[in-house]
Amino acid sequence: MWRSLIPIAACALASCHDAESDRARQIAQQREEEWYQAARQPRPSEQLVDHIEDMLKREPCVGNLERWSRFYAFNMFPEKTVDTGIVDFHFEGVGWLGITPGRHITFPDVGATDARDIRMVTGDYDVKEDRIRIGFCGSHVRGPEPGDMNNMNAYLDELKRRRSAHQSPLSTQS
């Protein structure tokens, strides 16, 4: 009896594997489409990023910019529209896992995840307010420094409010 079940079990596993493979292909295709859509979006100017970096190097969490691999992009709303009134920044600490210093002006982030244990700083620059906001500073895996979780939640709430305020002439439809 058991011998007759083996081909059935193998067939069921193969079908399940095919379904998982199809789903993985669909997800990969969707991510690729999102990436290409984001790649066609506007990017912050060199002059704007120069100004942002002048402000960021005075932030205690940031300091010397050569300690970081620095990424800058306009903010993207959940509806896939770009807000040219908010520039997001993401810094990764140099020296870990081959991360090298430098500045990268890129397209809006499409939500990639990262599980590396690295030092990070994330936040944004509000063009209209000429103001830097730090959303996260600390180890990516271990989380924010003690007491910073409330600051991070307040930052995310405020970003949501500012997105609503900016979602008018400053936004561009993708």
Phi, psi and omega in degrees: 000315181299323180297326180286338179278336182301311179297325179294315179297319179297319179295318179296318178296319179296318178296317178297317179298318178298318179295318178296319179296318178298316180296318179297320177296319179298316179296316179298319179294319178297316179298320180295317178297318177298319181297313180295322177297314180295324182297338180272000183277160179294158179236152176297150179283160176302319182296319179295317180293324174304314180297316179298317181293326175300323179284319185293325183293347175271352178284130181304325181289335185262296181066228182297119183293337180289353176279358191227149162265119194245129181240135180230137178202154173294152179289145177243128176290158175303334180281007179071027171257150183261133178258105181281005176266353179228125175254117176279146172229150180218120180246141175238134182295132181287149175100350179253132173051037176077013180286129181246154181290155176152167181248136181228115175261117192228188179270167182304143179293136179257020172089031177293147178256156184218124182250014180284146177272088183229159171287139181218152168225130174228154179172203181206166175241126178267115185298312183296317182275349184050054188220138175266140172229128177266123179265329182207138176214117179154198178282131181298321183275317183281345177094184183292162176299157180307134179086349183274351180297320177297320178297319181294317178295319177296320177301312182296321177296317180292322177299319178299317179296317181291325176300317179298318180292329183272347187282059176219235184298338182283341182273150175239136180284136178277000000 
